Amino acid sequence: MIQAAIKKGQTVQLKIKRLGINGEGIGYFRNLILFIPNALPGEEVVATVTNVSQKFAEGQVTKIVKKSPNRITPPCHVYEECGGCQLQHLSYNKQLVFKRDLLKQALQKFKPKGYQEFDLRPTIGMDDPWHYRNKAQFQLRYSNKRQRIEAGLYRPNSHELVPIDDCLVQEPQTQQVLNTAVQLLNKYNVPVYDEKKNSGIFRTLMVRIGVITNELQLVFITNSEKFPSKQALIRELTTRLPNVVSIMQNIQNKKTSLVMGEKTVNLWGKDTIEEQINEVTFDLSARAFFQLNPYQTSVLYQEAIRALDYQSSDTVIDAYCGVGTIGLSVAPFVKQVRGMDTISQAITDAQKNAQRKGLTNTHYETGTAEELIPKWMKDGYHADAIVVDPPRTGLDDKLLQTLLRHPSKRLVYVSCNVSTLARDLVQLAKVYRVDYLQSVDMFPQTARCEVVVKLTKK
């Protein structure tokens, strides 16, 4: 019945009611929900239906009949092809309003206890919401059409590469390093990985910058340990790019969606680069997780520390600690901080970062929080406060159950996915009072949002 109401290829005219979780416009046609990218609330659009399922349809704007006053012209020339950004056509102040509304939508969907009374604070944005990303990770391919190696991002829902040589959300020096590396890969005619044939060597380029230290690291991600023209490439890269202090090779020879493999080899320079956040210096290895927007990371962690509401006698656990960013920021002001991560290199970095700062009240251990928290409690370490900063999938179920069985006085949840946050709050709100939710715009021009939640044991 529903599928008969609308067909693929059909042209429909409809009003856009709101933005969805991926920044797409949402409208209704004969009670069927339509998701339409690049359409804004308040607009009336003509759209061509591109996909139909039992519960929804997708469409593409062909004409804007009534335009939103909040619509702007995207400055990026590959904006609609690349898919890396979703909101460049929306004025920045309205992007911030949307991100708070996104959180509200997620809470309304999952309905944690008392969610109607939750304090949702206005999203904290950036003064300059461009050129903020400290890490670029661009795929490589050989273009038969252009007869050259290119780097870029895949179009949404495809493996078709969009070449990019000027990304407006990337820190400019990372783009300069990428462009130079691509020029040299072409100069030396190196074999680029072909996914269909499972042949070739060079798969991906990754560049990261410490924006405070101005140190750059370039990582070649390859399909094997071979590295043709290695010495010539390194010689030219280091001559032309004096701020590059580390050149690494990561070997990823498996057919998987994971970009990086387990083995990383130093080709030239340092193993790590340095970065500073809130007066704490961090060593960052090639595979270590670090927030992508260092300017807003400082804001995010200040909000997390404020939510901890710490006292000098407090003991704190920093779950999903990575290289120790949050825990090391609060360690000077509390009795002790313990942290864990499943990536051993990140723990090594955290330990080094603590030593550099002269901190003797920190302990970092490789493992999962659901294993280590009960173990530490058995050994007599009871945390007054716990910070969790999980991946987009949200809290591991075992960790969630651990937090419910062994609740600390205070819990701070730093989330990068409002849907999994709202889902986890259904359980957490049974044991904790949700004091407030503070959204922080870590990724301007995209539909992603980070949230700091302060929870207090009931």
N, C-alpha and C positions, 0 to 999 in steps of 0.2 A: 504493500500500500504506500509506504513512505517513498520507496524508490520510484514508484510511478509518478509521484508528485513533482519530481525534478530529475532531469537527465544530464549526463555529461555532455558538454558542448552547448547546453542551453544558456541563453542570455537572460539575466534577471535584474530587476531594479529593486533596491532595498535600502533601508536606513540602517546605519551602524549605531549600535547601542552602547558598546563598551569595547575595551581592548582585552584580549585573552592573554594567557600565561606566556605566550611566545611573541607578544606584541602585535598580534594580528587583530584586525577589526572583526567584531562579532555582530552579525545581523540575523534576521529570521525571514524565511520564505515559506509561507503556508505551514507555520509552526515547526519547520525544520531549521536547525541551527546551521549557519554558514560561517566558515572561517575565511576571512579575506585579508591577506597581507597587504600592507601599504594603504589601508583604509583607516580612518579615524572616527572616533565617536562624534555624533552630530552630523556626519556627512551622509549624503544620499548618493549612492554609486550605482553604476551599471557594471555588472560583473559577468564573466563567462565561467560557467561551472567546469572545474577541472577534475573533480573526483566526487563520487557519491557513495556513501555507505548507509547502513541501516539507521544510524543515529545522528549523522551529520553529513554535511557536504563542504567542499572547499572550492574557492573561486579565485579569479584573478580580475583585478580592476581593469575595465576597458574605458570607462569614462567617469569623471566625477561631476555629478549633476549639481550638487550643493557642497561647497568646500568649507572645511573647518577653519576658523580664524587662527587655530593653533598649528596649521600646516605650514611647513617651511620647505625650501628647496634643498635637498640633500647635497652637501658639497662634494661628496665622493663620486667619482665617475663610474665605479663598479659596484656601487651600493646595492642595486637591485639584483645583480648577478651573484655577488660573493656570498651573501648570507651571514657574514661575520657580525654585522650590525643589523638591528631590526627597527630602530627608532629615529634614524637621522631625519626623517620627514616630520618629526614632532618637536615643537619648541622645547627647550631644555627644562624650563620651569614646570611644564606639563608632564615631562618625563618623570620628574620627582613626585608629582601628584599620583601618577599612574603606579609607581612602585609601591607607594603606601597602599593604594587600592588593590594591588596584586596580593599583598599580604592579607588584606581584609577578605578578598575573594577566597583565598586558601582556608582561612579560619572558618568562613561560612560553609565551606564544603565539608570540612572534617568535624567541625563543631566540638572542639574541646570544651570541657565544663567551664561555664562562666565567660565564654569568648565574647559575648556581646558587651561586657564591661571592661575588656582588656584595654589598656592605655596604649594606643598606637600613635607614636610620636611622628611628626613630619620628617620626611627623608632628608638626611644631610647630604647635600650635593657638593659639586666642585665649582670653583670660580672659573676655571678654564677646562671644560669637559672634553678636551682633545689631547692627542699625543701623550697618553698616560701609561700605556702598557709597557712594562719593562721586559717582557719576553715575547719573542716572535717564533712561531713554529710553522714553517711553510713547507709544503710538500714539493717535491721535484718531479719533473717529467720532461721527456723530449718531445717537442712539438714538431710533427712531420710537416705541418702546414707552414710554420715559420722557420723550420730547419734550425732550431736552437733549443737549448735547455732553458726551462722557465721554472719559476718558483711562485707559489701562491696557495690559495685555499680552494677546497672543493665547493662546487655549487651545492646548495641544500639538497639532501636526499640523493646524492649522486657521487660518482668518482670522476666527474668532469672538472678539470682544474681551471680556475680563474686566475690568470697571471696577475700578480700585484707587485708594483714597484714603488708605490707611494701610499701606504696605509695611514689614514688620518688619525687612527687611535693608537698607533705605535709610537713609542719614543723615537724621534728621528734618527738617532745614531744606530738603533737596531736595524732600521730599514737600510741605512747606508752600508752596514756590514753585510746584510743579506744581498744587496745589489752587487756589491763588490765580489762576494763569493760566487754568485751566479755568473758574473762576467768571466771570472777565472776558470770556473768549471767548463764554460764554453771555450775559452782560449785553449785549454788543454784537452778538450774533447773527451771528457771522462765518461764512462758507461753509467747511465742513469737507470735506476730500477724500473722494470716494466712489470706491472702487477699481473697482467694477463699471461705473460710468458714466464713469470717468476724468474727473470734474468736481469742482469745489470747489478750495479753496486750501490750508487748513491740514491738514498730514498728521501731524506728530509734534512732541512737545515734548521737548527735551533740557535737563537741568539738571545742572551740575557745581559742586561746592564744593571750595575749598581748606580742608581741615579745620584746618590750622595758622593760616592767614591769615583764615579765616572769610569769604573772598570767594566770591560766587556768580555764575555765568553762566547766563543763560537763552537758549536757542536755539529759535527757531520754524523748523521745517522745512516749507517750503511747496512747492506744486506749480507756482507761477509767481512772478514778481518782484512781483506785486501784493501789497498788504498793507492790507486794509480796516481802518479805525478805528485806524490806526497811532499817531497822536499821543495819542488818548484812552487807548489801551491802555498806552503807555509812561508817560504821566503817572500813571495809577493804580498801575501796577506799581512804579514808583520811589518813590511815596509810601508804599505799603503794605509794601514789602520793602526796607528801607534797606541790607541786606547785599548786594543784587544790584548789582554794579558794572559789569556788561556784559550788554547785550541785543543778540543777533545774529539775522540771518535767513539760513538756508541754503536754497538753491533746488535741489530735487530734482524735476525734471519728467520723469524717465524711468521707464518701467515696469520696475523691477528690484528685487531683494531688498536692494540697498544702501540704507541708511537716509538717508545724506547725499549731496548732490551736490557738484560741484566748486566752485561759487561761493558765497561767504559775504559778507554785507553787514553792516556795523556800523550798528545802529539807534540805539544810545545807549550812552554810557560807553566803557570800555576795550575793546580788541580781545581782550585776554587776561586771565586771572586768575592769581594767584600761588599756588604751593604749595611746601612745604618737605619734603624727605626727607633724613634724615641730614645736616642742617645745610646742604644745598644748596637754593637757591631756584630754582624753575622757573616760567617763563611758559608757560601752557597756552592755546593757541588752540582754537577750537571743534572742529576736526577732528583735533587732535593726540591720539595714543594716550597714555594714562597708566593705570597700574594702578588697578583699581577699589576696592581695599581699601588705603587709605594706611597704616593701622595695621600691617598685615602686610607691606606693601611694604617698609617699613624693615627688617623681619626678613629678607625674601627677599633684598634687596640686600646686607645684611650677610653672609648666607650665600654669596652669589655672590662677594663680595669676599674672604671667607675662603677660598673654593675657588680663587680666583686665585693664592693663595699668592705674592703679588707681592714683588718686590725694587725698590729705588729706581731701579735701572738699567733696569727693564723698559719695553718698548714694548708697548702693548696696542691691539687692535682691538675695537671695540664694534659688532658687526654687528646689524642691526635696532635701531639705537640710539634711535629715537623722538626725544624731546626731550632725550636725553642722560643719562637717570636713572642708569644703572649707571656709565658712563664718567666722568661728572663727580664721582661719589662716590669713585672710585679715583684720579682725575687728580692730586690733591695729593701722592700718595705714590709716583708712578712718573715715568719720564722723559717719556713722551709717550702720548697717547691719540688714536686716530683712530676716527671713527664714520661710518656711512652709513645712509641710509634712503631709500625711494623717494618719500616724501611731502615735497615741498620745504618746506612750511610747518613741518613738524617739525624739519627741518634748520635753518631760520631761527631757530626757538625754541631749539634746542640751542646755536647760535652765540651768541645773546643771553644764554642761561643761563651759558655759559662766560665771557662778558665781564663779567657781573654779579659772578661769583665771582673775577674778576681772574686767570683762568687763561690762561696764554700757551702752554701745552704741549698744546693740543687742536686738532684739525682735523676739521671736519664737512663732508661732501660728499653731495649728492643722487645716488643711483644704487643699483644692486644690489651686494651683497657679492661675487657671483661675477664681476662686471665689475671692481670697484674693487680687490679684494685682489690679483689678478695684476698690475694696473696699478701699484699702490703698490710691490709687490715688484720690478717691473721698474725702478721709480724709486729703488730702494735701501732701501725701508722694509720691514724684516722683523720681524714681531711675535713677541715672546716668549710672549704669551698672547692668546687670542681668546675673546671672550664672544659667544655666540649666544643670542638670545631670540626665537625665531621665532613666527609665528602658529600657530593650532591645526593647520594643515596640515603643520607640521613644517618641516624644512629643505628649501629648494628643491634639486632634484637637482643642478643646476649648482654650487650652493654646496657641497653635500656632496662632490662630486667635487673641488672646489677645495681643501677642507679635507683631503682624503685625499692630494692631490698635493703640497700645501704645508703639511704639519702643523706647528703651532707646538709649543713645549715643553709648554705647558699649554692645555687647552681647557675652558671652563666652558659647559655647556649648561643654560639656564634654560627649562624646558618647561611649557606649560599644557595638554598633552594626552599622557597616559601612553602611548597607543597609538602615536602618531607618534614619540614619543621612543624607545620600544622598537624600532620599525622602523629608525630612524636609527642606533641603537646597534649593529645588526647589522653595518653598514659601518664605523662609527667604531671598534668594538672590534678591528678588524683592525690598526689603526695605533696606537690609544691604549689604555692600561690604564685601566679604570674603577675609580677609587679608592673612591668612595662615591656614594650617591644620597640626598639629603636632601629629603623632601617637606615642603611648607609649606602649611597650610590657608589659602588666600587667599579661599575662598568657602564659609564655614560654611553649613550647611543645604542645600547642593547637592552633586552628585556630582563636581564638578570639583576638581582638585588641581594645584598647581604643584610642580615638582621642580627642585632644583639638583643637577647632576651634575658632579663633578670628574673630569677625564680628564687623564692624563699620557702624553706621547709615549713609545712603547715604545723 
